[in-house]
Each structure stands twice: as C-alpha cells, then as structure tokens.
Amino acid sequence: MNSSAVFQTELAGNLTGLANKRSLLLRLIRAAQPITRTEIASRLEIDKSTVTDNVKPLIDAGILREDTLDSGGHGRKPRVLSFAGDRDYFIGVNLGVRRSQVGITTLTGEISDELDFETPKDVNAALGMVKDRIENIIAANPGNVLKTIGVSVPGMTDTDRSALIYAPNLDWRSVRVSDALQIDGVPIVVENDSTAAAMYEARMKIRHSSEGLMTDFILVRSGTGIGVGLVIGSEVYRGSGLTRGIAGEFGHMTIVAGGKQCVCGNRGCWERYASAAAAASLYLGDRPIRRGETLPRFVEIVAKAENGENRSRRTLEMIGDYLGIGIANVIMGIGIPRVVISGRLVYGWQFIEGPLREAIDRSIVGKTNGWSVEAGSPAGAALGGALEVAVESYLASV
Ligand SMILES: [Zn+2]
C-alpha cells in the first residue's frame, strides 16, 4: 500500500469512528460549498450515513446549514450543505519580508478589507501597525465575532505556534507575536509562511478537483527568500520533537559550495540563486550596483523578458535551472513527487518552467515517472495562507 492509500484508509477509519476528524469534513465543505451529502461521501470515500452522523450536530449547532438547491428543472431538488451565517469572522496577518497584509474572511466568503503596507524593519513598529489595524477592524464590526487571528511569518515558529524564532531576511529573533497582538483573549496562531501557503494551496486544490481530500505535495514558495511547505495526507507537516516548526527550511540548503554570501551566515544557499529576489543580482551579472542605479524588481525583469530582452530571459532561465536543481533535491529527500510553486516567482513562470523541468529531468527524479511541477498562486497565498491558518485552527476546535 502506498502512503496515500494508507492515509486514505486512516481517514476513512477516523471519520467512521467518531467526529474527531470532523475538521477534514469541514474543510471539504468549506472548499466546495454548496455541496451535497452524496458528493461528500463519494469524495471522502465514506458512507452517506457517516456523513449524516457527522453533519447533523453541526447543523443543530448552527455551524452548517442545509438548503434546497433550486436547479430550475423538475424532479427532486438536491439538498446542499454550506456554512451558516457571516457573523463569525477571522483576521489574517501576513508579515512579509518586503510587504505585509492584514485582511478578513468569513466561513462563507472570500478575503475582504485587505490592507497592504511596507513592512517596517523594526519588529515592534511592524507589530504595532498590525495591532492598530486589528483594533480598527474589531471596532468596525460591532455585531460580529472575531474567532481567530492567523499570522504568517517568514521564518521558523515555536512548537506551540505563538512565537517567531528567527526570520533571517528581517533579522527578527525570538518575537512573542501572539503576546504582542493579544486582544480580548482571541486565539492567535503563528505559522511559517510556506506552511501557511501550503494550507491555502491545499484548499484551492480541493476546490478545483473532483478528487477526494487526499493530497500529498511539496509547496515551494519563492519570493524574497525560498520556503518549503509539506502537505502529507492533506495535513501540513511541521516536523516533530525539537525540530517542530523548522521543517521545510530548505531555502538555506547549500546549492553552490563557497557561493554567494547569505543573510543566514552561510554561503551558496538555494534562495540566493532561485528566489525572485535573487533575480536582480543574476541580472546584473553579480557586478556591484552603480551609483544612482536601482536594482531591477522581479516584475520588471519579467516585463523585459516579455518584451524580448535577452538578458532578462537568460536571468529567468538561470533561476529556473537553480530552482529545478533544488526541487529535485527536495523531492529526493522527501519522496513526494508533486510540487506546487507559489510566490512572486510565478509571474515569470513562462520563462522559468522549461529550464526547471530540464534540471529535474537531469536528476535521478527525472528517471522516474509521475513527478509533476505546477504553478500555484503568485500573491494570494500570502494573506490567503494567514487566513487559512486562522480558519483551520478554528475548525479544528469546533
Ligand atoms: Zn542561507
């Protein structure tokens, strides 16, 4: 039995047993709402009566609602499940290396009321801005209930997901994020940004596929740095024991011996060669920047490549090559052959994809069948990931 089949069996077992894996069922309803009980049963490969047993208390508790879908035709109209009401809401905070976002979502809706700002270099200033925004949101929504705040951070988190241990690109260390943002006892969950993005992409996959919930994939997020999130059996993997929260720090694996200096103190790290931010120095050919010259932004390099400029195209091809080399290493290490790329880098996908695939093909991974690499969201996964953390944490508690 392969790992996916094992998880499938475990999932069915858990759902059949008690409502302790109710969160999986809720996740599917959230991703695919409105959805019939029959479709839930089929996608989770469980009995319809098991769906009913799990769903009924949630309808009674006012968390879910069941409506008759007016399909316009004759005959029996299907009954569909969705989340009830928009009174409960969630705040997501994405603390990015360059820019940060704060936004709101509900269980039925999409992201709304998004604020985007340049991330202050000083951590207290950044958290102060975020807290002000949260207080404004609460004041503007008097009749509604803020259930959970999800915060995604560009670095390692502690085991109970309340603090940021180290964000190399911001040089922030030991930041008690949930203490700093605490308001009215609302639960706050702090998550690594790549893990959060992986949670977001996992839900997008559920939405756009007719398959079950079972997905194993590696998320590679490339923006200012590179982070890796792991989704195994549709759950994100955070490492175990003392390394919980550190799983997926692949951006700092050495890819060029004695290579470029990295902010982490080492040389030749993957993110110095394959992140969107690495494009500027690759574009300049590693010569120092001239007086009065500004570093080209990633989207500007993509725009030049689209206009046919050779140097931009070559830069993006080099990034694709380095990214592919690293991805092949990650696939070999983890043993999951499906990869989703997210982050700013996705804007240059048309130029990056070819060399990336060639690099994977050259590796031992390329000798196997069934590996896949696809582009995910260039931007939505940032705030979307933070909101996902908030909602998932809440749904796990109902
Ligand atoms: Zn490094």
Residues whose N, C-alpha, C, O or C-beta is under 5 A from the ligand:
A	BS01	ZN	G251 H252 C262 V263 C264 N266 C269
